[in-house]
């Protein structure tokens, strides 16, 4: 099962807001196609948070961020690799906790939170 589009949008906003605040950029830059280093890193962090911390499936993240699923997998792999840096890992862990807390505060329709949701 997948989440409804409005709920996906809320999870995207949570992840994007945290990532953009962390990187010191405007949240709207994350949805743009900019390849500037700071914007791309913020977008990858937001994508990673949406997938890992908010529990969204790759296909749902792709739809929410208007990207191809391969791009989502690449972004997540890039952030996983960057976690080898202890300082980056600590900052990302803090962002994950914030994202999880915010996502748990949302309420998805109960029929959309089934056992099949864990399929990624």
Secondary structure, DSSP 8 states (H G I E B T S, - for coil): ----HHHHHHHHHHHHHHHHHHHTS-THHHHS----HHHHHHHHHHHHIIIIIS---HHHHHHHHT--HHHHHHHHHHHHHHTTSHHHHHHHHHHHHHHHHHHHTS---GGGS-GGGG--
